């Protein structure tokens, strides 16, 4: 089970991580899929049952691809049927990750209020148009894509001309430096 937002995508992909009794994070475990010598490696928390030589999770917590970790929530093994950790309610971890995403969003470069309002109105108008005149909505979306490619190209070139490092751009956008490099490269390319 993983979580993503449209804005931050894999830079802040969240998942439930296992926590051992000493508070550490276990290494990936190999799951035997029954054929050949190669097993499947996973870090998914439900695999840490203590069975077949695997570590036993004392708790779980939200984890993020960026390295952030949430608070640990204990596992009550007396309430776990047949070691089925995948049936444990881990919604507290998702709530913690949502809080982390809120922090990332607040730390990202803010958009001007007028632009945020205009984008909200545009989304409403396009939504209504999609319901009432879907072909016209498709044309409008095509125009919007052309506009975003053009403005994205100008912004990427200006950021490059300003000498902004991908790490700086990534922090400002709330994404990794690698994702920022990829985004800049995509915008620098023009049709």
N, C-alpha and C positions, 0 to 999 in steps of 0.2 A: 504494500500500500504506500503510494507516494502522493504528495500534494504539490501543486504548482499554481502560480498565478499567471495570467496572460502577460503581465508586464515584466515580471522578473524571471519567468520560465525556469530553466535548469540551473541558473545561477543561485537560486534559492529554493531548489526542490527539497521538500521536507519528507521525512519518513520517521517511523517509530524505531528507535534504537534500544537495544538491550543494555541493562546496567547490571554489573556483577555485584556481589555482596560487598566488595571493597570499594565500590563506587567507580570502578574502571569500566571501560568499554571493551567488550570481547573482540577477538580477532574473528574474521569470517569463518564460518563452518562449511564443511563439504558435505553435501547431501548426496547419498548414493542413489543414483537413478536406475541402478540395476543392470546397466549394460556397459561393458568396457571398464577401463581403469580410470577414466576421467569422470569425476563427479561434478556436481554443480555447486559453486560457491555462493554463499549468501551472507548478508549481514542483517537480514530481516529478523526482527526480534523474536518472532514466534519459533524460530529454529533453536533457541537456547533453552531447551527443556531439561538438560542434564542427562538425557538418554543417549546411548551409543557413544559415550565419551565426550559429548558436547558439554560446554559450560552451562550452568543453570542460572538463568536470569533471576535476580532478586528484585528487579524493577524494570521500568521502561521510561523512556523520555523522548521528547521530540528532538530530532536532529535535522540539520540543514546542510546542504551541499557546500555552503560557504564556511562550514566549520563550527557554527553556533550550535550549542546544546542547551536544551531546556532543563527544568528541574526534574529530578527523579521521582517517579510514582511507584510505590511498592506493589509487588505481586503477592496476593494472598493465595498461596499454593493450595490451601485447603478448599478454596472455591473454584479451582481449575479442574475441570473434568478430564480425566485421562491425559493430563499433560497438554491439553489443547489450548495453547496460548493464543492461537488465532481467534478464539472465541471470547477473549478478555476485552472488555470495553476500554479502549485507549483514547476516547474522545478528549480526555484531559491533555494528552500530548498534542493533539491537533489544535486545541485551544491555545496552548503555549506557542506553537508554531505560528498561528494567526497573529498572536501578539508580537512575535519577532518580525513578521512581515509588516505589521503596522509601524514598527520602529524603523525598518529599512525604508519604508515609504516616506516617513517623516524626515529621514536623513537625506533622501534624494533631492536633487535640485527642484525647487517648487516651480510650478507653472503660474504665470500671471492669472489672476482671478478672471479677467475678461476672457482669456483663452479657454480656461476651464468651463466657464459659462457657455461660451460659443460652441465648444465641443459637445457639451451636454445637450444643447438645443439641436445641434446637427444630428446627434444620435436619435433624438426623439423624432425629428422630421424624416430622417431616413427610415426609421422603423415604421412610421405611418405610411410612407411611400411604398415600402416593401409589401405592406398589407393591401394597399389600394391600387398600386400600379407597379407590380414587381419588375417589369422590363425597364421602366423609367428609373427605378431604384438601382438596377444593375448598371445603367448608364451613369448614374450619379456616383456610384461606387468606383467605376472605372475612372471617372474624372478625379475623384479623391485620391485614388492610387497614383495617378499621374502627378498630381500636386505633391503628394508626400514623397515620391521619388525625387522630384525636382528640388524641393526644399531640403530633403535629407541629403542630397548631393551637395548643395550649397553649404549646409551646416557641417558636413563631414570635412569638406575641403577647408572651411574656415577654421575648424578645430585643429586640423593638421597644420595649417598656416600659422596658427597661434602656438604651435609646438606642444599642445596638450598631450600628455602621455596616456596610453590606454588605461593605466591604473587610475589616473585622475578622472577620466571620463567614466570609467566603470563605477567608481565610488559615487559620482554625481548622478548616475543613472540607476544605482542600486543593483548593478550586475557585476560579474567578474571582469577582470581585465581581458581575458580571452573572449568573452562574449562581446565586450566593447570593440575589440579588434575586428571581430567578425561583422558586427553591425556597421562599423565605419567602412570596411571593405565592401560590404553590400551596397551601401549608399554611394560610395565613390564610383561604382559601376553604373553606367547609364545605358538605357536602351538605345 
